[in-house]
């Protein structure tokens, strides 16, 4: 659903998810409104035949389905407004990239309604710290307003002054929402390729700013108390209905003056009066933040007709000026994959084939005694490793994370998790992780049974509690610290209870169900018999040291993803939208291939050195890429972020520790199963007496 990537012919109407009326009791004809028409701004030479063919196909489809019904995702359906329809402007959290703790809008002494009503939020929004509430702003569709007074604070108290100054010092920004669009400031950036200025958005607007007045050296704090909203709308010429396609704001700081006495019902401002042709500008004396000063909050509303279609209204928010970096990331990763694929091909097609042929041609006992290499350890290669139950639990956790990543990415690619669906991505990840517990239990029990283990219940319980338990402990400690800061990012008790219910009420039982079916099946037969007495492992060369080889093995998987990781961290900690799930899916496939191939290569070298303890090393070979991920997060912290306070710093490294641990389980499991299949395959191909 990347609207920029699709070129539909002029006039072709685009509908999301058509389904026949037989699936429900209601029937509706297709909505003929032109807002559904995709903007055909991507004309290409020589595409006339394509356009004609597409138009014919779509017209035939419309004739064949005369009564179909369009459906939309909840919360992201278009809304039509008549002229003078009341529109509800909602306020969201205060956010800062300098101090990562979000706060409620009304934690500052802004104008508040008599009754503050919180909007219903999904699990992902609550975990992100979103608190969406009603406001006093009154906006009517296509009705311009100027110098409209919101409220007045007669005298700032010392507590109110401190609250405003603290948020200005920490570069906090105010977030608002109108028709599911976040408010944004317009920033014109230069496009180096076309040598033109491009309109981009910067989410929210600053609470205020610090500056020194002309002729003074003292730095003072000033408050943005006047907002000029520019609302872009797309109008239907036939029905006179309109849809919101843009929500822009320009903040001003102005020390309002008015005709005394103050008339609460209809105050008359002398600093902003359209009847006298007096308007707020950036040259107006600003509003200082000091004890005892009076503050008047006001706003303007301006409606501007736009050619932007409703389906394309998020394009400006998602515009990236440096998408070529993503292609560099893909090319870099592909080169790593090609290099590793070449090594694996050499091992599989030449060395292994030669080894297997030579081994199978050995007939006499004397020849057998002269064997060297990986065939020598055939009697020990399938010996159960130390801490077999723990390894099975780690593998089950990795399978659970892999399933979560795959299904979530599929939904994201289909457009279900677009930025318009706030909190949808985090909610989907949590729910997928919970339901993938079924596969975690199944695969961990299958592996544990192949080790001839008997304590399958203990292994299953460890699988169900290992990753969620460690993550919950870290999360709970951080949540207590955030709660101590009175931040809206602190998860309420009810949400914590819901998370525990998802864990113990759904995930843990599913792990046990999967484990029951996995352990019930017979254990897979090993290709070769295991000797009763373990073989002595010869002294290994320095480059086959387990720590060294694992650290080397983790470099390439990390190298394949670290550029895309930069964009993911930027979306997490610099509050930018991440929507390039096509790139992410491609990088994820490259990560799977890289983990698979590097583990196979190093496992082959290990077996050739007559070291049969490959189980744990196969997991750690690709899993150590998580160490590089955590180290990179430290580099990103000191090079890109400006966090100085203790709690936000602990929050950053705590969450990155959880992400790194999950990445360890994910990549380790990929490498382990690749090595598992590889070892079974090569020992199945040789004749063992």
N, C-alpha and C positions, 0 to 999 in steps of 0.2 A: 504494500500500500504506500510505497514511496511515490507520491504523486508526480515528482519531478522526473521519474524514470519512465513514465508511461506517456506515449503520444497517441491520443485518440483523435479521430477526425473531427473537424469543426461540426458542432451541432449534435454529436453523438452523446446521448445521455448515459451517465454512469450511475449504476445503482449498486449498493452493497448488499450482497447476500439475498438474491431473489429466491423465494420458495413458494410452492404452489399452495392454493387455499385449502387443499384436502388435508393439510396438516393442522389446520385450526378452524374454528367455527366462522371466523370473520373473513370477508373477501374485500379487497381494495384494488382499485386500478392503479397503474403506475403513476407516480407523482410527476406531472408534466412541468414542474417549475424549473426555470432555467438555472437555478442555483445548483442543480445536480449536474449541469453540463460541465465537463472537464475543460479547463482552459487549454485550448489548442495552441499554445504558444510555442510548441516545439515542432514547427513545420520543417520538413526535410525535403531536399530536392529529390525528385524521382519517386516520391511516395504517393503519387496520385492513385496508382493501381491498388496500393495497400489501403488507402482511405476508402476508395469505392467498394472494395471487397469487404472491409470491416463494416461499412454502413449497410451493405446488403445483408450480411450475416445477422447483424443486430436487428434490422427491420424484420427479417424473417422470424427471428426469435421472439420479437414483440408480438407479431401476428399469431405465432403459435401459442403464446402464453398471454391470452387477453386479460386474465384476472390473476395477477400475482401480487405479492405483498412484499414491500421492502422492509428490512429490519436493520437495526443499528445496535451497537454495543450500548449497554446502559450508561447514561451520563454523557454520551458523546453524540447523541442525535441532534440534528439541526433544529433550531427553534426560530420560528417566524414571529416578527413583531409588527404590529400596526403602528401607525403614527400616534404618538403620545401614550403608547403602552408603557406602563411602569416597569423599569428594569432594576433588578436587585444587585447592587454592588456589594460584594462580600469582602471582608478583610481576612488576611491569612497571617502567618507567623512573621516575626522579624528575624531576618537571617543575616549572617556575616561570614565572610571567608577568613576574617582575621580571628574571630572567636566563633568556633563551630557550634556553639550552643544556641538553638533557636528559642525564641520567647514569644509569648502570646502578644497580639497586637495591643490589647488593652492593658498590658503590663506597663505601658507608658500612659501618661494622663491625656490621651487623645479623647475627642468627643465620643461619648458612648451613648447608645440608646438606653431607654429605661429598663428594658429587659434584653439581655444579651442571649441570643439563641445560637447554639452550636449546630452546624450542619452535620448530618450523618456522614461518617468517614469509614473507609475500609481499613483493614488491618495494616496495610502498607502505609497509608497516610498517617496513622497514629504512630507507627514506628519511626517515620521520618520527622515527626514533630509538627506536622501540619495541624493547625487549629483554625478552622474556617468558621467565621462568625458574621452575624449581620452588622450593618453600619447605619449611620444617619444620612449617608449620601443619597439624595433623591434624584434619579435620572429618568427622564421620559424620552422615548424613542424619537429621534429626529427633531428634538426640541432643544435648541441651544440655550445655555444659561451663562450668565456672566456675573461675577462678583457675588456669588451666592454665599451667604454666611452660614457656617456650620454650627459653631458655638464660640463661646468666649471663656477664657480662664482669667478671672479678675486679677489674680496675683499668684505667681508661681511660688509654691512653698519650697523650702530647702530640699525636701525629699524629691519633689518633682523636678527641680533643677538638676539634682544629682542624677536622677534616672535618665533625663534627656542627654546630659553631658557624657555619661558612661556609654550610652549607645552610639553617640556621635564619635566618641574616641575610638570605639571598636568597629567603626565603619559599618554599622547595621543598616540594612535596607528594608523598606516596608513592602510587603507583598499584598496585592489585591487581586480579586477575580471578578470578571464580568462575563456572563454567558460562557463559563468554563475556560475563558482566556485569561492568562496572567497579565497583569499590567507590566509595561516595559517602557524604558526610555529609548528614544531613537538615537542611534550612533551611526554616522556616515563614515564608511571605511573605503579606502581606495583599493580597487581591484587592479593589481599590477598587470594582469594579462590584457584586460580591455582598456586600462588607463581611464577608468571611470569611477565615480563614487557609487557605492552600493549601500543600500539601507539595511542596517542590522539592528537587532534589539538587545538591550541589556535589561535583564529582569529586575523589576522593582525600582524603587527610587530611594536615595539616601535620607535618613532621618534628618540630617543637617550637615553642617560643615564647620571647619575651623578656619579662621582667617584673621588678619589684622586690618583694621580700618585705615583708610588713607591718611597718612600723616601720623600714624600711631605705630608703636612697636609691639604692644601687648597683643597676644593671640587670644581671640575670643571665640565663643561658641555661638552658632546661629542655627535657627530652626527653620526647616521647610514647612511653612504653615499655609501656603497657598498652592493649590494644585490645578493645573490646566489639563483636563482630560480631552484627548482627541479620539473619538470613537469612529472607526471606519465601518461602513455598512455597504452591503450589496443589495440593491433594490430590484425587485421583480416588476417590470414595466406593466405587466398585465394585471396583477392582483394588488399592486401597491404595498405588498408585504416586503419586509427587509430582514436581512440576517447580519449579525455582527461578524466582521472579518478582521478586526484589529482593535486593540485597546492600548493606547499610548498615553503617556503622562509627561508633563514638564513641570518639575517642582520649582517653586519660588520661595524666597525668604523676604517677607515684607512686614515692616512695623506699621500695622494698620492704624489709621486715625479715623475718627467718626465724630458726628455731630452729637454733642452731649444734650440731654442725658441719653444713656444707652437704651434703645428700644428693642427689647428681646424679640418682639413679634416681627418687626420689619426695620432692622437697623440700617442707617444710611452711612456708608463709608465715604470718606473724602479721598482716600488713597486708591479706591477702586469703585468707580461709579460710571456705568455705561451711559447714563443720561447726560453726564457732563463730559463725556468722551475721555474719561480718566481710566487707564488700564494698568494692570500690574506689569512691570518690566523688571529685568535684572538690574536696572539702575536705581530702582526704588530702595530707600534705606532698609537694611535687613532687620529681621527680628532676633534680638539677642536672647540668650538663655541665661537669665540672672534671677536671683531671688527678688521677689516682689514685683517683677515686671508683668504687664498685661499681655496676653496672647489672644489674638482673634484668628480662628481657622476659617478659611474660605476656599472656594473652588470655582472653576469655570468648566463648562461642558461644550464641546464643539463637535458636531457630527459632520463627517466628510464622506461623500459617496465614493465608492471604490470599484474598480474592475476585478478585484480579487474575488475568486469564487469561494464559497464556504469550504469546499473540499481542500482548498489550497491555503487556508488561512494560517496554518502552522508553519508554512515554508519559511517565512522571515525569522521566526524563532529558531528554526533548525538550521539556518544557513551557516555553512562553514567555509572559511576563506582558504583553508589549507588542506583540502581533501587529497591533494597529491601525496601528502605524507602517508596516508593510508595505503596508497598504491606502492609507495616505497616499502612500507611494512610488509605487504603481501609479497613483493618481489624478493625482499630480504629473506622472508620465511621460506619461500619456494626454493631459493638457492640452497638453504640449509637442508631442506628435504631431498633435493636432487643429489647433494653430496652424500647424505646418509643412505639414500636408496642405492647409489652406486656401490657403496661399501657392502651393503646387505646383498646386493646382486652378486658381487664377487664371491662373498662367503657362501651363499646358497648354491650358486650355479657352478662354481669352479672348485673351491676348496672342499666344501661338504660333499659334492658329488665324487670327487677324487678320493676323499677319506672313506666314504661308504663303500665305494668300489673296491678299494684296497682291503678294507676290513673283511668284506664278504668273500674275498678271494683267499684269505688266510685259511689253511687247512691243517697244517701240522701244529703240534703243541709248542715246538721250538719257536715257530713264527709268532704264535700267540703270546709267548713270553716277551717277545721283542716289541710288543705293541706299545705305542706312546699316544698321548693326546686324550681326547675326550672319551674314547671307547673304554679306556682303562677304568674309569670311575662308574661304569654302568651298574655295578652292584651297590652303589651308594647314592646315586644321583637322585633317587626318589625316596631317600630316607627322610622321615619327618623332621622338620627343623625344630630348633629350640623355640619355646613359647609359641607352639603351633596354634593354640587357641587365640592368642592375641593377634597373630598374623591373619587368621581367618576373619577376626572382627574388623581389622583395618581394611581388608579386601572388601568385606561387605559394605563398610562405610563408603569406600570409593565407588562401588557400584551404585549405591544410593545417590551420591552426588552426581555421578555420570548421568544417571537417568533423569535427575532433576534438571541438569544443564541441557540435555538434549530436548526434553519436552518443552521446557520454558523457551528455548531458542526457536523451536518450531512455531509456538504461539506468537512469539515476537516477530518472526518473519512473516506470518500471516496478518500482522497488523493489529492483533488483539491487545498488545501492550504498548500502544503509542503513548507519547507524552500527554495526550489529551485525557487519557485514563490514569489520573493521578494515583500513585500508590499501587497500580496494577502489577508492575514488574515484581516488586517485593512480595506482594500477596501471592502471586503465582509461584514464585520460587519457594516460599514457605509451604504452600499447599502441595506442590510437587514433591518436595523433600519428604513431607509426611507420608504421602501415598507410595513413594518409592521404597518405603521400609519393607514392603513385601518382597522386593527383589534383593534387598540387603540381607534379609534373613535367609532367603533361598540360596544365594551364592556363598554366603559365609558357611552355612551348614554343609553344602556340597563339598567345599574345600576341606572343612574340618573332618568330614567323614573319610575323605581320601587319605588323611593322615592317620586313620584308624583311631580317632579320638572317641571317647565315651561321654565326656561332659558337655553334651551339646546344649543343654539348657543354660549352663553358665556362659558358654560362648555366645549364645543367642542374646542373653541379657546384656553382656558386654557390648555386643554389636548395637543393641538398641540404645545404650546409654553413653557410649564412648564419645562420639563427636557432639551430639546434642548436649551431653552433660558438661563437657569442657566449655563449649560455647555459651551455655546458659550461666555457668559460674562467672565467666568473664563479663557477660552481658549484664548480669545482676549487680556485680560490683560497680561497673561503669554507670548503671542506672541509678544506684544509690548516690554516687558522686554528682551526677547530673541533677537528681532530685534536690540535693543539697544546694545547688545553684539556682533553684526555683525556675528551671528552664522547662519550656513546653516539650522539650525532647525527652523528658523523663516519662517512661511508659507507665500509665496508670495501673492500679492493682487489678482492675477488671481485665485489662489486656494481658497482664502477666498470667492471670488465671486461665484466660483463653489459650495462651501459648502452652501452658502446662497441660491443659486438656488435649490440645492437638498432639502433644508429645506422648503423654501417658494413656490418653483415651483412644487414640487412633494409631499413632506411629508404632508404639511398643507392641500392641496386639498384632499389627500387621507383620512386624518382624518375626514374631513367634509363629504366625500362620505360615509365612514363607519358609521359616526354618523347619517347621514340621514336615512340609511337603518335600523339602530338599533332603532332609535326613532320612525320610522314609524310602527314598529311592536307593538302590544298591550303589555302593561306591564304585567309581570308575577304576577299571583294571589298569595297573601300570604296565608299560610295554616290556619291562624287564624285571626280574626278581631282585629283591634287596637282600644283600648279605647280612648275616646275623652280627658279624664283627665289623665295626667301621674300619675303613681303610685309612692309613695314616696319610695326611696331606703333606706333600713335600714343601720345603721352604720356597716361598714365593718371591719373585723379583720385586723391587721397590715400586714399580709402576702398577703392580697388581694389588697393592695395599687397598683394603676395602674402603677406607676413608678417602684416599686419593682418587680411586676409580669412580666412586659415587659422586664426588665433587666435580669431576670431569664430566660425568654423565649428565649432571643437572644443568650444565651450561647451555647446551644446545636447545633443549625444550624452552628454557627461559628466553634464549636469544630469538626464538621463533615468534614470541608473543610480546616482547617487552615494549615495542612501539605502540601496539594497540592498548597495552596496559596503561600507557601514559594518558590516553583519552578516557579510559575507564576511571582512573584516579581523578582526572579533571572533572568528570561529571559527578563524582562522589563528593569531592571536597571543595570544588570551586563553583558548585551549584549551577552546572550547565547541563543541558539536555543531552542524553546519549540515545541515539536512534539508529546508528549504523549497524543494525543486526546482521545485514548481509555480509559486511566485512568481518564481523565477529564470528559468524558461522564458518566462514572460510578459514579464519585464523584457528578456530577450534579444531577443524579437520586437520589442519597442518600440525597442530599440537599433538593430536592423536598419532599421526604418522611418525612424528619426530620421537615421541616417547617410545613408540613401538620399536623403531629401528635402532635407536641408540642402546636400548636395553638388550636387544638381540645381539648386537655386535659385541658389547662388553661381556655378556653372558657366554658367548662362544669363546672369547679369549680366556675367561675364567676356567671353563671346562677343559680347554686345551692345556692349562697349567695344572691340571689334575686336582682342582679345588672344586668339590661337589657341594659346598655350602652356598647354593645360589638362591635359595628362596627369599631370604630377607634382603640380600643384596640386589636382587631384581626389583624389589619394591623401592629400595632407597636410591637406586641408580637414577630413575627419572623423578622420584619424589623429592630429591634434594634441590630441584629447581625452585621449590618453595623457599629455601634459604636465600636464593638470589632475589626472589620476589620481595621478601621482607627487607633485604638490604636495599633494594631499589626504592621501596616505600620510604626508607629513611633518607635516601638521597633526594627523593621528591619532596619530602617534608622540609628539608633545609634549603632546597633550591627554589621551590615554587610557592610554598606557603609562608604566611607571616604570623603563625600562631606563637604567642609568647606566654599565655596563661597555662597553669598547671593542668586543670581539668580538661580543657580541650586537647592538650598534648597527650594526656593519658587516654582520652577517648580515641584519638587518631591511632596511636600505636596499639591500643587494645583491640580495636576493630580490625586493623591490618594484621594483627596476630591471628585473629579468627579466620580471616580470609586466607592467610598463608597456610594455616593448618588444613583448611579445606582443600587448598590447591595441592598440598602434600598428599592427602588421601586420594585425590582425583588422579593426579599424574602417576603416583606410585602404583595404583591399581591398573592403570593402562599398561605401564611397563611390565608389571607382574604377569598379567594374563598373556601378553605377547611372548614373554619368556617361557611361560608355562606351556603354551601351544608349541613353541619352537623346540623345547627340550623333548616333549613327548613325540614330536614328529621325527626328530633325528634318531632317537633311540628305537623308534618303531621300524626304521629303515634298515637297521643293521641286524645281522644274524648273530644271536647270542646263544652259545651252547648251555 
